[in-house]
Amino acid sequence: MQYLVNVIFDRSDSGTAEEAVAIDAFNDRLRAGGHWVFAGGLADPSASTVVDGRGDEPVFSDGPFAETKEWAAGFWIIEAPDLDVALSLMADGSKACNRRLEIRPLLTG
């Protein structure tokens, strides 16, 4: 099963040099264990554009789509046999990036 892991933070900086080293090591561990699918950092929500194509014409507006004090600053998509394994892995991921994480199963088919 695949999981989306949102990195929750209140700034869009890339973190400290120490956090970068810890994240790289954690990513290597995910790869070695066959859990790695994809990961990336995200720009500040103010750089986003919201698209609403539900009407006759699409409406484009500057983001963010919701006002909030924290947002997804980055993400992982991981592969794990079940939620317990995903939670165990991402407890280490939270420690590595020094951020809170939200883990959500991806829906299939």
Secondary structure, DSSP 8 states (H G I E B T S, - for coil): -EEEEEEEES------HHHHHHHHHHHHHHHHTT-EEEEEE---GGG-EEEE-SSSS-EEEES-SS--S-EEEEEEEEE-SSHHHHHHHHHHHHHHHTSEEEEEE----
